[in-house]
Amino acid sequence: MRAITKVPEPPSLTAHRQTLHCDYDNYADKDALRHALATEQRGICCYCMGRLRNGRTTMKIEHWRCQSGYPGEQLDYRNLLGACLGGDGQPPRLQHCDTRKGDRDLQWNPADPDHRIETRIRYEADGSIRSDDAVFSAQLDDVLNLNLPILKNNRKQLLDGILEWWRREKARLHGPVPRERFARERSRRTDGQGELDPFCQVAVWWLDQRLARMPA
């Protein structure tokens, strides 16, 4: 899971909140909302980090706090995220992200800077996503189903790839990889404004672990 930096909301959403009897269902410009969410998330799902494609049939608008339980936040842009289809139409055991979550609550919001989502996540060698927070770790499994085998395998591929990069660099340098090379590899995966690679945060997390153990 990757921290999301919210950008200014679509002007049409601001205007809609100022109308009488406004709610999410009668907001007509959801195309603009989808575009804003997919752009600020740089083309990856808010939860699983799979590819997110802007479109009515290719993504979902997720309410981090659900509409039924928190109607006062249904038009709050800070509460709105872009999610993948998450196995929509599949049996519950194959669903994930917003499709699996439904109206259930999550403890931490990837778009709230105070929640510091990236500090609450770790990845294991088999591609599992976990948290040291027991409640949130259970939610990653039960509410979001982020340890679905296909998602685990995708994350494991990223971990295997960054480990292979490290081994190649060590062999090329005939010794330890310097800090600046780790930092450059991290920047290569995160800098810019365009789409990120799916599941990229797994490699970034691993690089951050290495950088934290190295002298500045």
N, C-alpha and C positions, 0 to 999 in steps of 0.2 A: 504494500500500500504506500502511496506517495502523497506527500503534502500538496495541496492544491491552493494556489494563490488566486483569490477571486479578483476578477476585473470588474469595471463598472457594468452594472446590469443594463439590459436593453432598454432604451427609452420607452418603448411600448409597455414594458412591465411597470415602470414608474408611473406612467400615465394611467394604466389600468387600475392600480391601487387607489387612485384618486377618484374613481367613479363610484357611484352608488351601487350597492349590492354586488360588489366585485368578489370573485372567488377564482380559484384555479381553473375550474371547469369552464367558466365563461371568458377566460383569457384567450383571445383569438390569435395572438401572434406567437404561438409556440415554436414556429420555425425559427424565429429570431432567438428565442431562448435556447433551443437546441444548438444553434450555431455558436452562441456565446459559450455554452458549457463545453462543447467539444473543443473549441479553440483554446479556452483557458486551461483545459486539462491536456492539451497538446496531443489529442487523439488517442488517449488511453482511458479505460474505464476507471471510475473513481474507487472501485473496490478490488477487482481482480487484476487490473492493469493490462488486460487484453486490449486488442485494437478496438477503438471506438470510432464509428463512422457516423457523421452527421446525417440524419434523415429520419423521417417519420417511421420507417419500417426497419431501421438499423440500429436504433438506440432508444433508451428510455430516459425520461426525466424523473430522477429520483428525489423524493423528499426524505432527507435524513431523519427528520422528525415527521412522522406520518401525518397525512391530512386528517384522518379520523380522530387521532388522539390530540393533535395540536393544530386546530383549525386556524388559529391566529398566526401561524407561521407558514401557511400554504403558499403565500405570495412573497415570502421573505427570500430574497436572492441568496442570502448566506446559507439558507437551508436547502437549496436546490443544487443537485449534482447531475452529472451525466453518467449513465450506467449502460453497460452492454445488455444484450437481450437475455443473457443468463440462462439459456436453455428454456426459454419461454415455450410452453406447449409440451415439454418433456415431463416425465414423472418427477415428483418432488426430490427424489434422491439424486437426480441429474441436474437439478436447478441450482443456480448460484446467484450471488450479488442481489440486486433489487428484486428479481423474480422470486428468489427464495426468501428474502427478508420479509416481504409483505409489510404488515403494520407493526412489526416488532421493533423494539428500540435497540440502538447500539450505544455503547458507552463513550466512544470517541469518534469525532468527525474529522475526516481528512482535510476538510476545508476550513477548520477553525485553528488559527495559529496557536491559540492558547492550549490546544490539545496535543500539540507536538507529536503528531502521529508517527513520524519516522523513528522517534525514540522508543516507541512502544511495540515495535515489530522486530522480529528476527526471523531468519530463514535457516532451516536445517539442511544437511547434506543431501537428503532425499527430495528436497524441494518443498517440504512442509513449511507453512507459515505459522508462527507462534507468537505469543506475547508473554512477558513475565507477569502481567496482570491476569490473574486466573479467570476473572469474569470476562474480560475481553477475549482471552484466548479461547474460551468456550464459545463465545459469540462468533469468532472467526470460523469455527467448525459448524456450529449448530444453526446460527442465523444466516450467515453468508455462504456456508459450504465451500469455503475457499481451499479446502484440502481435498476437493474432488480430484480423482486421479489425473484427469487431463490437465488441470491447472498445476498440480504438483509437478507433473512431467515437464510442462513448459518452464516452470521456475528452475527445475533441476538442469535443464539445458542451458539456462543463463549462468547458473553457478558453474557447471562444467566448462562452459566457454571462458569465463573469466579466470578460472584456475588454469586452463590450458594457455591462456595469454600470459599469465604469470610464469608458468614453466618455460615458455618460449623466451620470455624476456630474460629470465635468469640464465638460460643457456646462451643466449646471444651476448650477454654482458659478462659471462663467465663469473658470476657472483651475484650479490644481492641487488634487487631492483631499488633504485633510489626513490626517495619520497616524491621528488618532482615528477617522476614518471608515473607514479600512482595518481598524483593530482591531475596530470595532463589527461590520463585515461578517463578519470572521473568527469573532467570538463568536456571531453569529447562526447560523452554520453548524455550530458545534461544541458550544455550551453545552446544558445540560439533560441529562436521563437517557433520553429516548425514542429512537426510531429515527432514525438519520442518513439523509440522502438518499444514494442509491447514487452511488458515485464522488465523493463530496463532497471527499475529500482532495485531488483535483486542484485544485479552486478554493482550498482552504486552502493548498496548496503555493505557488500563484501569489501569494496574499496575503502569505504569509511571505517570499517573495522581495522583494516591494515593501517590506514593513516593515523588512527587514534593511538596506535601502539608505537608509532615512530616519532623520534624527536622532531620538533618543529624546525 
